[in-house]
Amino acid sequence: MTPVSFGKRIGDGTTEAVDRLARVGQAKELDAMLADVDRALEKLDEGTYGFCDRCGRMIPDERLEARPWSARCVDCSALS
């Protein structure tokens, strides 16, 4: 049997597939961040901004400075 050769194109296709997977992962992360920002805006309207959605305790200022869209404290975020 003669071996089948795919030439250089198989490598190009693999690179393109890996790049596409990376872009999909980034898009999912951005979608999740957008949902978090939308929730933070809802919390501002509700008057609950700065309070954890899970436990109800205040979210430390340091966390809100680093991630203003945080809806959970560090402890509760680690549980999800």
N, C-alpha and C positions, 0 to 999 in steps of 0.2 A: 504494500500500500504506500502511496506517495503521501508524505506529510503535508498537512494544510498549513499554509502560511498566511498570517493576517497582516504582515508588514507593519509599518509604523502607525497605521490608522487605529489599531486597537489601543495603543498607548494614548493617542489623542482623545479617543472616546472615553477612556478611563479617567483621564484628567478632567474632562468636561463633566463627567458624571459626579466626580468628587466635588468639583466646584459648585455644581448645582445643589448637591446635598448641603454644602456649607451655607449657601444662600437661603435654602429652605429653613435651616436651623436658625439663622439670623432673623428671618422673617417671623418665625414663631416667637422668638425672644422679644421682638419689637411689638408684636400683637399682645403679648402678655403684659409688657410695660404700658402699652396704651390702655389696656383694661385697668391696670393699677392706677394710672393717672385719672381715668374717668371715675373710678371709685373715690379717689381723694377729692375730686371736685364735688361729687355727691355728698361726701362727708362735710365739706365746707358748707354746702347748702343746708344740710341737716343740723349743723352746729356740733357735730361729733368729731371733727378733724382733730387729730392728736391723741385720740383714744383708740385702743386696740379693738378691732372688730371681734376678736375671739374672747379675750379675757376681760375687756373693758377698762384695763388699767391705762394710765397715761403712757404714751410713747415718748421716750426720752428725746429732748431737744437735739441731742447729738445725732440721733438716728434720722430725725426729720430734716436736719440740715444736710445730711449726706444723701438721703432718699426722701424728698418731700412727698412722694406718692405712697409712702408706706401706710398701709392700713392695719398692720399688725406689729406688735412689739417683737424684739429679737427672739425671745423665748418661744412665742407662739409661731413665728415664721419658721423656726427650726423644726417644729412638729409637722409641718406640711410637706 
